[in-house]
Amino acid sequence: MRNYATLLLVFAGFTLNAAAALPAAKVISGPDRIRVELGGQLFSEYIFTGAPRPYFYPVLAADGTRLNRDFPMKKDIAGEATDHPHHRSLWFTHGAVNDVDFWTEGPTKGTIVSESAVAAAVGPTATIKARNRWVAPSGMVVCSDETTVHLSAVPAGRQIDYEVTLRAPADKPVVLGDTKEGSMAFRVAQWLTPPHTHAKKKVDGVGRIVNDAGVTDGAAWGKRSTWVSYSAPKNGTTYGIAMFDHPKNPRHPTWWHVRDYGLFAANPFGQHDFEPAQKNNPKAGELIIPAGGSVTFRWRLLFHTGDEKSARLAEQFAAYAKTP
């Protein structure tokens, strides 16, 4: 018994030391953004003004490698695609909310307006809490959201836990429409993409998309899966981005609007685009939030090294699935 107690103490000490060894998080709040550092090095910035919606940019691996596309935040980057200027690094939105398009940008589109954004850091985790209004071109508030994002150093690399609660006004329901244009989205760096054809041009690439069933690259589009990963080698290291769909999410496992040109999005609404049997039913994937009601979604993004097997993504998802 004494030996067992000693082992427990040793294990507890090892666990505490392992946690203490992770880089400490730091937040720096500014008038238009919140900067998150891990171990004194930039991880990402939450930019909440100056664009049609809040977004995170850049998103950096633990060694500083940039994982997101720079366009449209930075232009004229050699070799970088300039399609879809509404693909701003890492963001959440949807293309049909009470028939208002919040996915694309322009004077006839909806905007997500920041009401507040506060942040704090404890140990290896920075937490950002934000409130936003979803505003139609007419100026009418369609809905609101409360978003909590945890940005952490973890043994596998870096991690973002993203939780968003959408709330309907007290006097009107909110219809999240059936469209492929959504929702929890990341635009990966050009070097992460697999070989593909885009805008009628062949594009070389060394990246790989894979889901939990082993479906790869363009074939993963529109499939349901608990997780999807984008990975590619760069300068002798394989980098990966995995996104996990939480089991408590409505319609888990979600569908994936994941394109071989670099769009990487979880979308629980676009059934008539994704499911051949529903192609003539444009309301198949609608989700209605009753007046005064709400719906919550959770996703995890893991920024790791190695492919899906060496990064043990199946085990990583199993651990995430046990979180509240």
Order of alpha helices (4+ residues) and beta strands (2+ residues): alpha-beta-beta-beta-beta-beta-beta-beta-beta-beta-beta-beta-beta-beta-beta-beta-beta-beta-beta-alpha-beta-beta-alpha
